[in-house]
């Protein structure tokens, strides 16, 4: 393999990694929101014993809290 080919492979790998990191941080609030939804649903099921309206409301509240925390606090983490 020539030196130019090796340099091109390294640059392509760095570009792919940078794009992956960009996509991860772009979707991070959504992932935290889904995690908050799961925590809220588990909390609602443990408090009420069933997946009813209270569990779904707690799940939605948990999703909004986790989404908001991730969205507003992420710039300070960097």
MODELLER restraints for C-alpha pairs under 7 A, 6 or more apart:
rsr = mdl.restraints
at = mdl.atoms
rsr.add(forms.Gaussian(group=physical.xy_distance, feature=features.Distance(at['CA:29:A'], at['CA:67:A']), mean=4.99, stdev=0.5))
rsr.add(forms.Gaussian(group=physical.xy_distance, feature=features.Distance(at['CA:29:A'], at['CA:70:A']), mean=5.26, stdev=0.5))
rsr.add(forms.Gaussian(group=physical.xy_distance, feature=features.Distance(at['CA:29:A'], at['CA:71:A']), mean=5.58, stdev=0.5))
rsr.add(forms.Gaussian(group=physical.xy_distance, feature=features.Distance(at['CA:30:A'], at['CA:67:A']), mean=6.39, stdev=0.5))
rsr.add(forms.Gaussian(group=physical.xy_distance, feature=features.Distance(at['CA:32:A'], at['CA:66:A']), mean=5.57, stdev=0.5))
rsr.add(forms.Gaussian(group=physical.xy_distance, feature=features.Distance(at['CA:32:A'], at['CA:67:A']), mean=5.66, stdev=0.5))
rsr.add(forms.Gaussian(group=physical.xy_distance, feature=features.Distance(at['CA:32:A'], at['CA:70:A']), mean=6.74, stdev=0.5))
rsr.add(forms.Gaussian(group=physical.xy_distance, feature=features.Distance(at['CA:33:A'], at['CA:63:A']), mean=4.28, stdev=0.5))
rsr.add(forms.Gaussian(group=physical.xy_distance, feature=features.Distance(at['CA:33:A'], at['CA:64:A']), mean=6.35, stdev=0.5))
rsr.add(forms.Gaussian(group=physical.xy_distance, feature=features.Distance(at['CA:33:A'], at['CA:66:A']), mean=5.20, stdev=0.5))
rsr.add(forms.Gaussian(group=physical.xy_distance, feature=features.Distance(at['CA:33:A'], at['CA:67:A']), mean=4.45, stdev=0.5))
rsr.add(forms.Gaussian(group=physical.xy_distance, feature=features.Distance(at['CA:34:A'], at['CA:63:A']), mean=6.09, stdev=0.5))
rsr.add(forms.Gaussian(group=physical.xy_distance, feature=features.Distance(at['CA:35:A'], at['CA:63:A']), mean=6.99, stdev=0.5))
rsr.add(forms.Gaussian(group=physical.xy_distance, feature=features.Distance(at['CA:36:A'], at['CA:59:A']), mean=6.88, stdev=0.5))
rsr.add(forms.Gaussian(group=physical.xy_distance, feature=features.Distance(at['CA:36:A'], at['CA:62:A']), mean=4.54, stdev=0.5))
rsr.add(forms.Gaussian(group=physical.xy_distance, feature=features.Distance(at['CA:36:A'], at['CA:63:A']), mean=4.17, stdev=0.5))
rsr.add(forms.Gaussian(group=physical.xy_distance, feature=features.Distance(at['CA:36:A'], at['CA:66:A']), mean=5.33, stdev=0.5))
rsr.add(forms.Gaussian(group=physical.xy_distance, feature=features.Distance(at['CA:37:A'], at['CA:59:A']), mean=4.35, stdev=0.5))
rsr.add(forms.Gaussian(group=physical.xy_distance, feature=features.Distance(at['CA:37:A'], at['CA:60:A']), mean=5.85, stdev=0.5))
rsr.add(forms.Gaussian(group=physical.xy_distance, feature=features.Distance(at['CA:37:A'], at['CA:62:A']), mean=5.37, stdev=0.5))
rsr.add(forms.Gaussian(group=physical.xy_distance, feature=features.Distance(at['CA:37:A'], at['CA:63:A']), mean=4.39, stdev=0.5))
rsr.add(forms.Gaussian(group=physical.xy_distance, feature=features.Distance(at['CA:38:A'], at['CA:59:A']), mean=6.46, stdev=0.5))
rsr.add(forms.Gaussian(group=physical.xy_distance, feature=features.Distance(at['CA:39:A'], at['CA:59:A']), mean=6.76, stdev=0.5))
rsr.add(forms.Gaussian(group=physical.xy_distance, feature=features.Distance(at['CA:39:A'], at['CA:62:A']), mean=6.75, stdev=0.5))
rsr.add(forms.Gaussian(group=physical.xy_distance, feature=features.Distance(at['CA:40:A'], at['CA:55:A']), mean=6.86, stdev=0.5))
rsr.add(forms.Gaussian(group=physical.xy_distance, feature=features.Distance(at['CA:40:A'], at['CA:58:A']), mean=4.83, stdev=0.5))
rsr.add(forms.Gaussian(group=physical.xy_distance, feature=features.Distance(at['CA:40:A'], at['CA:59:A']), mean=3.65, stdev=0.5))
rsr.add(forms.Gaussian(group=physical.xy_distance, feature=features.Distance(at['CA:40:A'], at['CA:62:A']), mean=5.02, stdev=0.5))
rsr.add(forms.Gaussian(group=physical.xy_distance, feature=features.Distance(at['CA:41:A'], at['CA:55:A']), mean=5.17, stdev=0.5))
rsr.add(forms.Gaussian(group=physical.xy_distance, feature=features.Distance(at['CA:41:A'], at['CA:56:A']), mean=6.13, stdev=0.5))
rsr.add(forms.Gaussian(group=physical.xy_distance, feature=features.Distance(at['CA:41:A'], at['CA:58:A']), mean=6.34, stdev=0.5))
rsr.add(forms.Gaussian(group=physical.xy_distance, feature=features.Distance(at['CA:41:A'], at['CA:59:A']), mean=4.57, stdev=0.5))
rsr.add(forms.Gaussian(group=physical.xy_distance, feature=features.Distance(at['CA:44:A'], at['CA:54:A']), mean=6.19, stdev=0.5))
rsr.add(forms.Gaussian(group=physical.xy_distance, feature=features.Distance(at['CA:44:A'], at['CA:55:A']), mean=3.75, stdev=0.5))
rsr.add(forms.Gaussian(group=physical.xy_distance, feature=features.Distance(at['CA:44:A'], at['CA:58:A']), mean=5.96, stdev=0.5))
rsr.add(forms.Gaussian(group=physical.xy_distance, feature=features.Distance(at['CA:45:A'], at['CA:51:A']), mean=5.50, stdev=0.5))
rsr.add(forms.Gaussian(group=physical.xy_distance, feature=features.Distance(at['CA:45:A'], at['CA:55:A']), mean=5.74, stdev=0.5))
